[in-house]
Amino acid sequence: MGTDHAGRDVMSRVIHGARISLYVGFGAVLIGITVGFVVAIPTTCAGGLVDLVDLSFQRLVDAMMALPGLIIALAIVAVLGSSLQNVILAIIIGMLAPVVRTIRSRVLSLKELDYVLATRAIGASPMRLVFRHITPNCMAIVLVVGTYYVRLAITIEASLSFLGVGVPPDVPSWGGMLKRAVEEYGAAAPWVAIFPGLAIFVVVFGFNLLGDALRDLWDPKLRGR
């Protein structure tokens, strides 16, 4: 893959940058999906006053969904400063609203299915209803949403680093490598920009395929086809 203007091996920096991207992607998604899962399922299944409060929270979710995740992350990082932890926090805040909305819509549709109504009619406890019947049938969409946001988090981290507000410049990341390649030596040494961009493409495309495969594996309606 050649070297950059300082004689540093591009391949070594791309490999090291993969650790940063995967750390941000998996860290942000693990926390964000877990929080969204814990918030959405119990409040939606509880009904009554709890669901009324959750409906009020959904109005805030609607307002947050009106803004792209990159804009929210950019504003948060601009306020808190450039660091790896702040990038993860910004991605979590940006993804939390659509994750809660997606899981809530899935739970609302499951609550009206015949097997859930039959389980409730024979006197099953709310805990059994949630953990035995609702949660397993939400896992497919949770996995698909999780893989989607892993690749989105990697893209946002690379975008923030490319804009100069992501991880610090001394930390090798794919977005930071692209930024320096475009600013300093994009025309003279195009390979310095090609390989980090190719790494982003391959990882994002790989998680896209992984999400489809997990959906086919975990979704009861698609299992066995």
Residue pairs with C-beta under 8 A, 6 or more apart in sequence:
1 9
1 10
1 11
1 14
1 191
1 195
2 10
2 189
2 191
2 192
3 9
3 10
4 10
4 13
4 180
4 181
4 185
4 189
4 192
5 184
5 185
5 189
10 177
10 191
10 192
10 195
11 195
13 172
13 177
14 174
14 177
14 195
14 196
14 199
16 172
17 172
17 173
17 174
17 176
17 177
17 196
17 199
18 174
18 199
18 203
20 84
20 157
20 167
20 171
20 172
20 173
20 174
21 154
21 157
21 158
21 173
21 174
21 200
21 203
22 154
22 203
23 84
24 84
24 87
24 88
24 91
24 153
24 154
24 157
25 150
25 151
25 153
25 154
25 157
26 150
27 88
28 88
28 91
28 92
28 95
28 149
28 153
29 95
29 146
29 149
29 150
29 153
31 88
31 92
32 91
32 92
32 95
32 96
32 99
32 149
33 99
33 142
33 145
33 146
33 149
35 92
35 96
36 95
36 96
36 99
36 100
36 103
37 99
37 103
37 138
37 142
39 100
40 99
40 100
40 103
40 104
40 107
41 103
41 107
41 130
41 134
41 135
41 138
42 50
42 130
43 50
43 51
43 53
43 54
43 104
44 51
44 54
44 104
44 107
44 108
44 111
45 107
45 111
45 126
45 129
45 130
45 134
46 126
54 104
57 100
58 100
58 101
58 104
60 97
61 97
61 98
61 100
61 101
62 101
64 72
64 94
64 96
64 97
65 97
65 98
65 101
69 91
69 94
69 95
69 152
69 156
70 94
70 156
70 159
70 160
72 90
72 93
72 94
73 87
73 90
73 91
73 93
73 94
73 156
73 160
74 90
74 160
74 163
74 165
76 86
76 89
76 90
76 93
76 94
77 86
77 87
77 90
77 160
77 165
77 166
78 165
80 86
80 89
80 90
82 164
82 165
82 166
82 167
82 168
83 167
83 168
84 167
84 168
84 171
87 156
87 157
87 160
87 166
87 167
90 156
90 160
91 153
91 156
91 157
94 156
95 149
95 152
95 153
99 145
99 149
102 141
102 145
103 138
103 141
103 142
103 145
106 137
106 138
106 141
107 134
107 138
110 116
110 133
110 134
110 137
110 138
111 134
115 133
116 129
116 133
116 134
119 128
119 129
119 133
120 129
124 132
124 133
137 220
139 218
140 214
140 215
140 218
140 219
140 220
141 215
143 211
143 214
143 215
143 218
144 211
144 212
144 214
144 215
146 211
147 207
147 208
147 210
147 211
147 214
148 207
148 208
148 211
150 207
151 203
151 204
151 207
151 208
154 200
154 203
154 204
154 207
155 200
155 204
157 166
157 167
157 173
157 175
158 166
158 173
158 174
158 175
158 178
158 200
159 166
159 175
160 166
160 167
160 175
161 167
161 173
161 174
161 175
161 176
161 178
161 179
162 175
162 176
162 178
162 179
163 179
164 179
166 173
166 175
166 176
167 173
167 175
167 176
169 176
174 196
174 197
174 199
174 200
175 196
177 192
177 193
177 196
178 193
178 196
178 197
180 192
181 189
181 190
181 192
181 193
181 196
182 193
185 192
186 192
186 193
215 222
216 222
216 223
216 225
217 223
